[in-house]
Amino acid sequence: MAKNFRGKEIKKLPNSGRGECPACKRTGVKLLHEIKLADKTIKVCKTCKSVTADKLSA
């Protein structure tokens, strides 16, 4: 994981960057990765980011 997704920078985010992923509905995961969905950008977990990237590249 990149250094900007751990450490001091995460502590500055609300709730330490954790919450419920809007894509998979899991709770207590880090929401650090941004994806574009229609006209807006949402933050999702690492798993949903990789799944979305795979779908977009195929």
N, CA and C atoms as a LAMMPS dump frame, in Angstrom:
ITEM: TIMESTEP
0
ITEM: NUMBER OF ATOMS
174
ITEM: BOX BOUNDS ff ff ff
-5.0000000000000000e+02 5.0000000000000000e+02
-5.0000000000000000e+02 5.0000000000000000e+02
-5.0000000000000000e+02 5.0000000000000000e+02
ITEM: ATOMS id mol type element x y z
1 1 1 N 0.846 -1.17 0
2 1 2 C 0 0 0
3 1 3 C 0.894 1.237 0
4 2 1 N 0.502 2.234 -0.727
5 2 2 C 1.285 3.454 -0.801
6 2 3 C 1.318 4.158 0.549
7 3 1 N 2.39 4.909 0.778
8 3 2 C 2.557 5.559 2.077
9 3 3 C 1.504 6.629 2.341
10 4 1 N 0.884 7.175 1.281
11 4 2 C -0.15 8.179 1.521
12 4 3 C -1.463 7.544 1.958
13 5 1 N -1.534 6.213 2.011
14 5 2 C -2.73 5.529 2.49
15 5 3 C -2.514 4.911 3.868
16 6 1 N -1.501 5.377 4.606
17 6 2 C -1.28 4.895 5.965
18 6 3 C -0.559 5.97 6.758
19 7 1 N -0.644 5.895 8.061
20 7 2 C 0.117 6.802 8.912
21 7 3 C -0.594 8.084 9.279
22 8 1 N 0.201 9.16 9.397
23 8 2 C -0.296 10.436 9.905
24 8 3 C -1.402 11.04 9.058
25 9 1 N -1.297 10.909 7.76
26 9 2 C -2.288 11.524 6.872
27 9 3 C -3.678 10.93 7.072
28 10 1 N -3.763 9.649 7.359
29 10 2 C -5.064 9.013 7.597
30 10 3 C -5.665 9.499 8.909
31 11 1 N -4.831 9.714 9.908
32 11 2 C -5.325 10.172 11.216
33 11 3 C -5.991 11.538 11.107
34 12 1 N -5.607 12.335 10.109
35 12 2 C -6.187 13.668 9.936
36 12 3 C -7.588 13.615 9.33
37 13 1 N -7.921 12.507 8.659
38 13 2 C -9.232 12.371 8.027
39 13 3 C -10.319 12.135 9.071
40 14 1 N -11.57 12.5 8.762
41 14 2 C -12.647 12.218 9.704
42 14 3 C -12.783 10.719 9.94
43 15 1 N -12.896 10.331 11.191
44 15 2 C -13.038 8.932 11.59
45 15 3 C -11.849 8.086 11.124
46 16 1 N -10.69 8.709 11.015
47 16 2 C -9.441 8.07 10.575
48 16 3 C -9.584 7.386 9.223
49 17 1 N -10.427 7.929 8.355
50 17 2 C -10.586 7.394 7.008
51 17 3 C -11.431 6.142 6.934
52 18 1 N -12.067 5.775 8.018
53 18 2 C -12.856 4.543 8.035
54 18 3 C -14.346 4.842 7.956
55 19 1 N -15.085 3.874 7.423
56 19 2 C -16.527 4.03 7.316
57 19 3 C -17.126 2.865 6.557
58 20 1 N -18.317 3.076 6.031
59 20 2 C -19.004 2.044 5.256
60 20 3 C -18.786 2.3 3.774
61 21 1 N -18.323 1.29 3.079
62 21 2 C -18.076 1.409 1.639
63 21 3 C -19.421 1.481 0.915
64 22 1 N -19.612 2.505 0.076
65 22 2 C -20.888 2.625 -0.633
66 22 3 C -21.087 1.553 -1.699
67 23 1 N -20.022 0.905 -2.141
68 23 2 C -20.143 -0.103 -3.188
69 23 3 C -20.481 -1.475 -2.626
70 24 1 N -19.724 -1.933 -1.607
71 24 2 C -19.933 -3.295 -1.095
72 24 3 C -20.638 -3.321 0.263
73 25 1 N -20.864 -2.161 0.857
74 25 2 C -21.596 -2.021 2.125
75 25 3 C -20.874 -2.632 3.338
76 26 1 N -19.558 -2.879 3.224
77 26 2 C -18.811 -3.362 4.388
78 26 3 C -18.537 -2.187 5.315
79 27 1 N -18.514 -2.449 6.606
80 27 2 C -18.291 -1.386 7.575
81 27 3 C -16.901 -1.511 8.183
82 28 1 N -16.377 -0.385 8.649
83 28 2 C -15.083 -0.372 9.323
84 28 3 C -13.896 -0.531 8.413
85 29 1 N -14.045 -0.253 7.123
86 29 2 C -12.93 -0.364 6.187
87 29 3 C -12.417 1.028 5.837
88 30 1 N -11.168 1.111 5.4
89 30 2 C -10.59 2.383 5.006
90 30 3 C -11.16 2.798 3.652
91 31 1 N -11.681 3.999 3.589
92 31 2 C -12.25 4.534 2.354
93 31 3 C -11.294 5.583 1.808
94 32 1 N -10.283 5.136 1.089
95 32 2 C -9.222 6.027 0.65
96 32 3 C -9.122 6.155 -0.86
97 33 1 N -9.692 5.238 -1.592
98 33 2 C -9.534 5.212 -3.046
99 33 3 C -10.735 5.865 -3.706
100 34 1 N -10.466 6.789 -4.611
101 34 2 C -11.545 7.504 -5.288
102 34 3 C -11.805 6.883 -6.658
103 35 1 N -13.087 6.714 -6.971
104 35 2 C -13.473 6.26 -8.309
105 35 3 C -14.534 7.212 -8.839
106 36 1 N -14.588 7.335 -10.157
107 36 2 C -15.6 8.181 -10.788
108 36 3 C -16.782 7.32 -11.145
109 37 1 N -17.944 7.7 -10.65
110 37 2 C -19.172 6.977 -10.911
111 37 3 C -20.171 7.983 -11.455
112 38 1 N -20.476 7.857 -12.724
113 38 2 C -21.343 8.814 -13.424
114 38 3 C -20.693 10.192 -13.382
115 39 1 N -21.326 11.153 -12.715
116 39 2 C -20.801 12.52 -12.668
117 39 3 C -20.085 12.848 -11.375
118 40 1 N -20.122 11.942 -10.4
119 40 2 C -19.516 12.28 -9.114
120 40 3 C -18.408 11.302 -8.746
121 41 1 N -17.567 11.723 -7.84
122 41 2 C -16.46 10.916 -7.35
123 41 3 C -16.804 10.42 -5.962
124 42 1 N -16.635 9.106 -5.734
125 42 2 C -16.897 8.545 -4.414
126 42 3 C -15.653 7.839 -3.913
127 43 1 N -15.549 7.731 -2.601
128 43 2 C -14.433 7.026 -1.99
129 43 3 C -14.874 5.613 -1.645
130 44 1 N -14.059 4.626 -2.056
131 44 2 C -14.38 3.225 -1.833
132 44 3 C -13.186 2.525 -1.195
133 45 1 N -13.411 1.281 -0.771
134 45 2 C -12.346 0.488 -0.153
135 45 3 C -11.393 -0.045 -1.217
136 46 1 N -10.295 -0.613 -0.771
137 46 2 C -9.258 -1.119 -1.678
138 46 3 C -9.789 -2.237 -2.578
139 47 1 N -10.624 -3.109 -2.032
140 47 2 C -11.172 -4.221 -2.804
141 47 3 C -12.059 -3.714 -3.937
142 48 1 N -12.933 -2.791 -3.635
143 48 2 C -13.843 -2.258 -4.656
144 48 3 C -13.09 -1.457 -5.706
145 49 1 N -12.007 -0.808 -5.322
146 49 2 C -11.183 -0.069 -6.28
147 49 3 C -10.589 -1.018 -7.313
148 50 1 N -10.066 -2.15 -6.854
149 50 2 C -9.45 -3.09 -7.789
150 50 3 C -10.492 -3.766 -8.673
151 51 1 N -11.658 -4.076 -8.13
152 51 2 C -12.73 -4.688 -8.92
153 51 3 C -13.204 -3.704 -9.989
154 52 1 N -13.352 -2.446 -9.625
155 52 2 C -13.797 -1.433 -10.566
156 52 3 C -12.76 -1.225 -11.65
157 53 1 N -11.482 -1.202 -11.289
158 53 2 C -10.419 -1.023 -12.273
159 53 3 C -10.399 -2.186 -13.261
160 54 1 N -10.63 -3.388 -12.775
161 54 2 C -10.669 -4.55 -13.656
162 54 3 C -11.823 -4.469 -14.637
163 55 1 N -12.977 -4.022 -14.175
164 55 2 C -14.151 -3.907 -15.046
165 55 3 C -13.956 -2.835 -16.098
166 56 1 N -13.317 -1.719 -15.711
167 56 2 C -13.118 -0.627 -16.644
168 56 3 C -12.068 -0.954 -17.7
169 57 1 N -11.071 -1.755 -17.326
170 57 2 C -10.01 -2.072 -18.286
171 57 3 C -10.417 -3.177 -19.262
172 58 1 N -11.392 -3.982 -18.885
173 58 2 C -11.815 -5.1 -19.754
174 58 3 C -12.736 -4.657 -20.854
